[in-house]
């Protein structure tokens, strides 16, 4: 493919820039996917090092345009590798040429890494799945847990320990389970659990199991065993959870979508592990139901709430950031509301800690809302609650700031406030319970809070990861091009490359999480979690504090990602609204 040798002309009356090709910006990933581009870009880089080393730091498009000018002087016949590796060569000669191309491509990839790493992604950016402007947003709504209130890892340990003890005390599980402690980095969000088989796994957007991520207890299940159990890697639709992540087909698959589910997945795995290590015959379905009930009791019976209220500084973190967001919204005259499933005393204690005693003066509050039922069930009206917790019986004609409301439903909320449609932006951490109905049925704009995003971006910004991914893409391109050589010697070399590629794919998984990899990727495909995130969230970010980096006129644009049949040379979205180091949003450790 030939890149255009002529950059676009500036509009009449405007002076031409010194480097007009700098207006073209391209995604590294899409360029690396293009056959032979890496080799061509490297040739240009090697011939013009001062030119590219300066301009690459500003955008990759400068190199792309330079390559286009270089290619425009030559016929577009075959790719770089095909020119080097003639099919007429004998086996030994071809093998040498293949290895020569491999070594040269690897060297060129290494030369490009410093320039690539200079374009690191700011972890405090808001990312768009759908174009959305804050100019149109008049009303801001929030969930409480993991949206306004962020919790330290101590909370997961607390939930795990309480639920484990409930299993032993109330369900008569073996005392030996007390030897198990919470494992902070064992599971990731979005995993599926096969209730019938007692297996925890990661599934991609196309319902395929990612081999190497299937766990029985705390141990991985061999790939061949997984393939035998599922007759391949594909999970049929009838075995998957429904549109909202619930097991609607005979309790076959359950997807864990919220952050509170991390201790639940770990507890399931630990109990499975205990039974297997002690050769105890058990029914996986009963185990799943018992663990689910124990986790529910931790919340419903108020055990977790009382523990957090008793030592709030131990469990809540980043409070000053949420306070700053609410203050900024109030100063700009934005309307705000909070809809949460948590009880008032728990929310009040946390918001007093985060904002101060006057926190209710800035928003409308509904507690114990019973989401996602709140968004669909018309039968539950709002009910006023006094500061002392007494329920009032009078009919609600208006929702007011400073007062406490319990339960209710979205249809009453819309009628009483007049708020609705795209002027409302609601934030939550649970893709299904918080966001799905709002975007599908009511046309609200939605923002997903994904705290794990900050850690993953920091990993992706490292030189180790960039080098690994750049070489993985380049190696994939070599395999794709060189597979046409069918002689045994050439095929042996290509098989070596395929084996190296598989090893690198495993390394890229382990760099995020040794058991399950990235929250967003199953190797090259998006995860099932990513698929739902892109469908139900207009924007997503690691923290609500990311709003502090944008003014209220800002429009979020999604990157245009080329479809497989489209040219990869599309302009890249290059956000300008976020500074390199956003003030006041430095990540903190628990």
N, C-alpha and C positions, 0 to 999 in steps of 0.2 A: 504494500500500500504506500502511495506517495503522499507525503505531507505537503500541504500547500507551501509553495516557495514565496508567495506574496502575502504579507500580513495585511489585515484590513486597513483601509485608509481612514484617517480621522475625518470627522464631519467638517463641512465647509466652514471656514472662518476660524478653525482651531489649529494651532501650530502642531506640526508632527513631532512626536516625542523622539528623543535620540535613539531609544530602543523600542520601536513600536511593537516589535514582536513580544515584548514583555507583557502585553495585554492578554496574550494567550496563556492560559494556565491549565495544566492537565493533571489528572490523578496518576500517581505513580503506579498504583495497582493496575489501572486500565492499560497503561503503556507497557508495563511488563508482560501483560497477557498477550500483547500483539506479537505475532511471529517475527522473530529477528530484530525487534526494536531495540532490545538491550544491547545487542552487538553493534547496531548502527549508532545508537546514542553514545556508546563507549568510544567508537571510532571518532565521532565528532568531538567528544570530550578530550580524547588524546591529541587531536590535531589542533584544538583551540582551548588549551587549559586555562589561560588567563581569562578568556571570555566567559567560559562556562562556570568556573569556580566562583566568579562574582555574581553572575546572573542566576545561577541555580539556587542560591540562597534566597532569592526573591520569588522565583517560581520555576517549576520544572518545564514550563512551556517554552522558555528561552532555548533550552536544549532541544526540545521537540521541533521548534521552528528551524533551528540550525541544522538539524538532521534533514528536515524537509528541503532546505536549500541545497544541501549536499546531494540528496537523492535526485533532485530535479535535474541535475547535470548528467545523470546516468540512466540508461534504460531500466525500467522496472521489470526485470525478468525473473530472477529466482531470489530466494532469501540468502542471507549471509552463509548459513550453515550449508545449504545446498551447493553454493559456489565452492566452498572449501572441500566438501565431501562428494566427489564424483562417484556416481553409481557404477562407473566402469572400472574402478580400482579393484585390485584383488583383495582377498580377505585380510591379509596382514597389513597391507597398505591402508585399507579402509579403517581398520582398528586404530592404527596410529593417527589417522586423520580425525577420527571421532574423539580420541583422547586429547588431541591438540585443540580441537574446538572447545571441548569441556574445560581444559585448563585456561584457555584464553578468556572464555566467558566468565569463569570464576574470578580470574584476575580483574577483569573489567568491572564485575559486580562489586568487588572490594574497593575499587577506586571511587565508586559512586556513593559509598555509604556515608562519608562525612557530610556531603551536601544534602543527602536525604534526611539525616538526623537533625540537621539545622532547622527543618520545618516541623518541629514537634507540635503535637496537638495540645491545646490548652485544656487541662482537665476541668476547668470551671466554665466551659462553654455549654450553651444550650443547643441541642441538636434537634433538627426538624425532620419529621417523617412527612409532614404536610405543610404547605405554605400557610403561615399564620402571622398576623400583625398585632402587636400590642396596642396599636392605635385604635383597633376596634374593640378592645377588651375593656369593659366598664366594671365587671364584677369578678372578684377572685374568690374561689372556694378552696377549702383545704380538708383533707383528712388529718387526723391527729398523729397517730403512731407512725413513726418513720417518715413523716412528712414535715410537720412542725416540730415534733419531738423525736430526736435521734437518740438511740440507746447504745451504750457500750456493750462489749461482749459479755460483761457480767450478767446481763439479762438472759442471754441464751444459756449460760451455765445455770442460772437460777431455774429457768423453765425446765431444763433437762433434769436437774436433780429432784425437783418437786414431782414431776411426772414419773420419774423412775421410782420414787418412794411410794407414790400412789399405786403403781403396779404391784409392788411388794405388799403393801398394807391392805389395799382394798380388793385386789384381784388375785392375791395369794401366789404371786410369782416368786421364784426362788430368791433367797437372801443374797446369793452370790452376785446378783445384779448390782449390788451396792459397790462392787469393785470397779464398775465402769464409770468413767468420768466423761464429761463433754469434750468432744474433739473439735476445736474451733474451725479448722480448715478441712474438715472431711467432705462435706457436701456443698453444693452450690444450688442456688434457686433454679426453678424450672425443670427439675428432674421428674421423671415418671417412676411410679412404683407399681410393679405387677403384683397385685394383691394375692392372686392365686398361687404364684410361684415364689413370692417373697423376695423379689429382685428389684434393686434400685438401679436406674439407668438414665442415660441421656439420649434423647431422640431428636432428630433434625426436623426441619420444616416439611420434609417430604415423607415423614413417618418411618424413617430408617433409623435403626439403632446404631449408635456409634460404637463399634467394637472397641474393647479396651475400657469401656466405661460402665460395664454391667457388674454389679456387686451383689453377692449373697453374703449378708452379714458385713464383715469388714474386709472380706477378701474378694478379689476380682474373679469373675467366672471366665474360664478359657474361651477363646473365640469360637472354637469348634463346637463346644457345648452350647453356646448361645445360638449358633446357626442351626444346630440339631433341634433345639427346643422350639425355635420359632420358624423352622423350615426356611431359613434365610435370615435376613436382617430387617425385613419390612414388617411393620405392625399394621394389620388391617384396620380400616376405619371403625368397624364394629367393635373392636377391642379397645379403642382409644377413649379418652374422656370426651365429654361433650364440648359444645362451643364455649362454655364457661368454665371448663376445667374440672367438672365434676364427673364421677364415674356413673354413667347412666346406662351402661351395657353390662349388667351382671357384676358390677364391682370388679372389673378386670384391671383397668389402669387408672391410677390417681396421679394427677400432676400437682406438684407443690410449687405455688407461685409467690407466696409472700415471705417476708424475711423471718417472720415468726415460725415458719415451717422448718427452718434449719435445725433447731434442736429436736423436732419431731422426726425428721429423716435420720438423724444421728441415733436417736433412741431406738427406732425400728431396727437399724443396722446392728446396734449393740445387743439387743435382745435376741435377734436372729443368730448373731455370733455366739452368744452364750449357749443357746440350745444346741447348736451344731457341735460346739467344742465338747459339750457334755453328753453328746449322743442322745439327746432328749427328743422323742418323737412329738411333733406339735403340728397344729393346723395353722398355716400362714394367715388364713382369713380371720381366724379368731385373734391372732396376735395383732394384726392390723387394727381391728376394731377396738381392742383393749387399749392399745397405745393412743389411738385417736381419742378415745373417751378420756384417758388420763390427761392428755394435753388440753382437751376442752375444759376439764375440771380446773386446771390451773388458772384459766381465764374466767370461766363462768362463776366459780365459787369465790372469786376475788382474792385468791391466795397470792397471785403475782402482783395485783394492784396494791395490796397491803404492804408487801415487801418493798416495792418501789417507793411508795409514799414514806416509808419509815427511813429510807436512806437515799433520797432523791439525787443527791450529788454523785452517788456511786454509779447510778444507772443512766442519767440523762447527760448528754454532751452536746456541744455546738449550739447551746441555747442563745448565745448572743447573736448568732447569724439569723436565726428565725425572728428574733426581736427586731433586728435591723430591717428585714423584709417587710414585716407588718407596719413598722414605723414609716417606711418609704411609701407604701401603698396608701396609708392614712393621710400622709402629707400631700399626696397628689389627688386626694378626693375619691379614691377608689372604694367601692363597696366591697365588703368582705363577709364571709360566713364560714362556719366550721361544722361539718357533719361527720360524726364519728360513732363507732359502735361501743366505745369505751364509756364507763359511767362518769357522772359529773365529778364526784370527789377526786377521782384519779386525774381527770383532765385539769381540774381546777388547781390541784397541787402542782402539777407539771407546768401549767401556764403561769402560775404565780412565780415559779422558779425561773422560767424563760423570759417572761415579759414584765411581770409585776402585778400587783393586786388589781389594777384597773384594766386588766386585759380584756374583760368582757365589754368594755365601752366601745371597742373598735369593730365588733363583728356580731353577727347573729349566730347563735349556738344551738345545735341539736345534738343531744347525746343519746346513747343506746339506740341508734337509728336502725339497727338491724339491716345494714347493707349486705348483700345487694337487694334484699327485699324492699328496702326503702325506695328504690328506683322503679319498682314494678307494682307493688301492692297498694291499691287505693284505699284499703279498708282502715288503716291505722291513722287517725287524726293526730295532730300535735297535741301535747299536753304540757301545761305549765308546771314547773317545779319551783318551790320556794328555795331560798338559800339553805334552809335546814333540811331539805330533801322531801318535804311534804308535797303530795300530788294535788293539784287543783282541778276542779271539775268544770270550770267555765269554758265556754266556746272561744276559740282563738279567732280573732278577726284581723289581726295584724302581727307580723313577726317583728320584734323590736330588739335593738342592741341592748346589751346589759341584762337581759332576761334569759332564763334557762328553759329550754324546751326539750321534751323527751319524745322519742319515736317519730311519728309523722310519716309523710310520704312525699315523693317528689311532686306529684300533681298538686297537692295542697301547697307545697312550697312555691310552685310557679304561680298559683292563683293569688297567694297572699303577698308575694313580693313583686310580681310582674317581671321578674328576671327570667330570661330564657334565651335560647338560640346561641349564636356564635359570639354574642357579647359576654358570655360567661366562660371563664376558664377555671377548670377544677383540677387540683393536684392530688395525687394519691400514689401509694407504692404498690397496690395490688391491681394488676392489669385487669383481672376479671371483675372483682367486687367493686372497685372504685371507678373504673373507666369505661368498661365495655358498653353498658346500657346507655351511658350519657352520650357517647359518640354515635352509637348505632341508632338509638331511638329518639333522642332529644336534641341532637345537633349542637351540644355543647362542645367547646374546645377542651382538650384534655392534655394534661402534663403528667408524665410518669416520673417518679422519683426513684432512681436506681443508684443507691449508694455504692454498689460494687463497681460502677462505671469508672470512678476516679482511680481505683487501683489498677484496673485493666488498661486505662489510658497511659498511666505511668509506666506500666510494663511495655506497652507498645512503643513508647518513646525511647526506650533504651537502645543503645547501639547493638547489643546482642540480639534483640528481637528484630530490629530493622534488617540487620545482616542476614539473619536466618530467613526472614520472609522474602527478602529480595532474591536471595540465592534459590529459595524454594520455587519462586515464580520462574526464575530464569531456567532452572533445571527442568521444570515442567515443560517449558517451551522447547528445550532441547529434546526431551523425550518425544514430544509431539511431532517434531520435525524429523528426528532420526529413525523413528519406528518404520519408515518406508524402506529402509535397507534390510532385506530379509535374509541375507546370508548368515550362517550360524555365528561367525565371528562378530559381526555387527550386532546381532541380536543378543549375544552374551554381554556386550558392553552396555547396551540399552537396559538389559535386566539389572546390571549393577547400578545403573542410575535410578531405576525404579525402586530398588531396595534402599538406596540412599534417601530417596524421596520419602519412602514410608517411615524411615527412622526419623527424618526431620519433622514429619507431620506429628509423630509421637512426641518429639521434643517441644514443639510449639503448643501441644496440649498441656504437657506437664509444667510448662513455665507459668501457666495461670493457676492450675490446680492439679496435683499429681493424680487424683482419682478421676475427675470429670472434666477438666479443662476449663475453657472459657464459658461464661454465661451466655455468650452471644454466638459462638461458632462451634460447629462440629466439623473440624478440619476446615474445608472450604465452604461448606453450606451453612446457612443460618440455622440456629437451633429452633426448636418448636417455640421456645420462649421468645426469641427474636421475631418470629412470625407474628405472634400475638401482639407484641410490643409495637411493631410497625403498623398493625391494623387498628389498634385501639388508642394509641397515643399520638396526638399531633406533634408534640415535642417531648423530649426526655432529657434528663440531666441528673448528675449525681446528688445534688442538694438543692433545696429551695433557695439557698443563698446565691445561686447562680443568677437569679433575677437582679441582684444588685449590680451586675455588670452591664446592664442594658437600660436605655431610656424607654419611655413609654410610646415612642414613635417607631420603635424597631420592628422590622419585619424579618421573620425567620424563613429562610429558603432551604428546602432540601437539596442535597447534591443530586445532580442528574447522573444516575448510574446507567451506563449503556446496557441495553438488552443484548443477548448473545448474538443477535443478527445485526446489531448496529455497530457503526464505527466506534472504536474506543476513544477516539480523539475528540472528546467533548470538553468544553471548558469546565473547569472545576469550580465548585463553590468555595470562595475564599473569604471567610467571615472577617469583617473589619471592626465589629462592635466590641470585641473583647480584647483587652490589653494582654500583652505577653504574660504578665503576672498580675492577675486580678487582685485588687486591694481587698484585704479583709477576708479572703476566702482560702487562706492557706490550710491545707489538710492537717488535721490533728490526729494523733494516735490515741487509742483508747487507754 
